[in-house]
């Protein structure tokens, strides 16, 4: 399902950027108003220079990574498009040296 792809992409991205002794935490909560999910890691974080472009298609924060060594640069673009297609939002907060948190908000079904 699309929700599974959103979760998978965010978790895989966090695992790639988190050292072996670091941690990745997924928190999901729901109510009649919708669903809130966050994926947080204790990785290197994202610089303020890279942050505005993090959802751009094919963008990679590490220029040495390419399709062979580190994905196609599409995971976060796909997350954003899927979330927005469901009327939701995805945001990112990051501090270099401390880690990153992606937060997804999806509205509940309207009756």
Secondary structure, 3 states (H helix, E strand, C coil): CHHHHHHHHHHHHHHHCCCCCCCEEEEEEEECCEEEEEEEECCCCCCHHHHCCCCCCCCCCCCCCCHHHHCCCCHHHHHHHHHHHCCCEEEEEEECCCEEEEEEEEECCCC
